[in-house]
Amino acid sequence: MEWFSLFINTALLMGACDPYGLHREKKQVYINQIIKQAELQQQDPYELLAIAITESSLNPKAYSRTKDVGLFQVNCRWWYKKFKYDNIKQCEVSLMDPELNISKGIYILTHFRNNYKQCKGEFAYRCYNGGQGWPRSRNKHKIVNYGNKVRQRKKILHKYYKEMIEKVRLHFKTRS
């Protein structure tokens, strides 16, 4: 019986060091792509990773009931014209490409931050989730909770994954 509780405690400790499972090989590809784009576009990789984790748990094939697609759960119903697609379906198919999805997610976040006073700083998370009209939304409490989740995940990334993230950042900084 003692070996069983030792096994459980060890498993809990290991899980505490990797709360989002980011050390899994299949997630590493997307982490690297997000950090690379963050470096190229002078964005905060912790913020982008927190959004992607909140949106899709780093699943590039994520497709929500509201038809949001990919790592950053981009809603083509709202963005297909801005991204110059002929139709929503064409946008959805295209944005299943992780690298393209990341760049469009960054565009959306930056667009809100740069164009709406209610989307400045960390309020951009609320706009990312609920649009620039979030303060008047019927779902305002859900949108505020979403922003809080992103902020909390960003803190967790700094606490548990800083060494890993900084190592990847350094790799892309030295290559450019």
N, C-alpha and C positions, 0 to 999 in steps of 0.2 A: 504494500500500500504506500510505503514511503517513496518508492521510486516513481509512482504515479504522480504524487503531488510535486516531486522534483521536476518531472517532465512538464507538468502544467505550468509551474512557476517559470521554468526556462522558456517555454513557448510564449508566455505572457511577456516576459522581458524582451524576447526577440521581437515580438509584435510591437512593443512600445517604441522600439528603435526604428521601426519602419511602418508607421501608422497608415500610410497610403500605398504601401507595397511598391514604392518607386525603385526598389533595388531589383525588381523582377526584370528579366532581360527584355521581355516584349514591351515594357513601358519605357525602357531606356531610349529606344529609337525616337519616341515622341518627345521625351524630355530634352534630348539633344536638339531636335528640330525646333522646339519652342525656345530654348536658350539661344540657339544660333540666330533665330529671327529677332529675339530680344536684343541681342548684341548689334545686329545689322541695323535695326530701327531705333536704337538707343532707348529701349524700354526696360522696365524692371522685370527680370525673369521670374522673381518670386511672385509678383502680381499676376503675371500671365499663367504661370503654373497653377496658382491658386484658383484662377478663373476656370482653367481647363479641368482641374480636378473637380471643382464644384459642378461644372456643366456636364461632364461626360465620364468622370473617373478615368480620364485619359484613354477612352475607348474611341478610336477614330471612325468606327462604324456606328456610333450611337445615332439613333433616330427617334425623336420623341413623339409623343401623341400630338403635339402641336406642330410637328413636321420640322423641328430644328434638327440640323445635321452636323455630324462630325465632332471633333475634339472641342471646338468652341461653340457648338450648338447654334450655328448661324441659321436664322429664319429667312429663307429665300423669299417667302411671301412679302417680306418688308424690304429686302435688299436686292432682289434680282435685277431691277431696273438700274439701280445705282451701280451695280457691278457689271452692267451692260450685257446681261443675258437676255435671250429672246423670250424665255418663259421660266416659270418656277421650276419645272422638272429639270430643265437643262442646268439651272443653278444648283439644284440638289445633287445631281449626279456629279457635277464638277467639284463641288465642295466636299465630296467624300474623300478627295485627295488631301491627306493630312497637312502637307506643306501649304497648299492653297488655303485650306480652312484656317490655319494658324495666321496667315497674312491677312485674311479677311477679318478674323476676330480682332487682331491688332488694329486694323483700320477702323472697325466699328467703335472700339473703346476710345481711340484717339479722336475720332469724329465727334463723339459725344462730348468728350473733355474740351475740345477746342471750340465747339459751337454753341454750347448751352451752359448758362451760369449755374443751373441746378445740377450739372454733371461735373463740376470741378472736383479735383482731388479724388478722394475715396467715394464720393457720390457718383462717380462714373460707373461703379459697380451696379448701383441701382438703375442707372440709365441703360447699362448693358442688358440688364434683366427685364426692365419694364418700359424702356424708351424714355425720351425726354419729358414725357407727360406723367412720369411716375408720381409726382406729389399729389396729383388729382385722381390717381387710379383707385378703383374699388379694391384692388389687391395690394394697396400700399403696405400693409403689414407684412405680406409675403415678400414684397420687393425689399423692404428694409431688412428682413431676416436673411434674404439672399446676400445683401451687402455685408451683413455681419458675419455670415459663413465664410465669404471670401476673405475678409480681414482676419478671421480666426485661422483659416487655413494658411494664409500668408505667414502668420506668426509661427505656426507649427512647422512650416517649411524652413524658416530661419532656425528653429530650435533643433530639428532632427536631420535636416538635409543640407545645411549650409556648406559643409565640406564637399559634398558631392556636387552641388550646384556650382560652387566657386571653381572647382576643378574643371568642370565642363566649360564654364565661362572663360577661364584662362586659356583653354585649348582654342576657343574661337577667337579670342583677342590676339593670341600669338600668330594665328593663321592669317589675320587681315592686315 
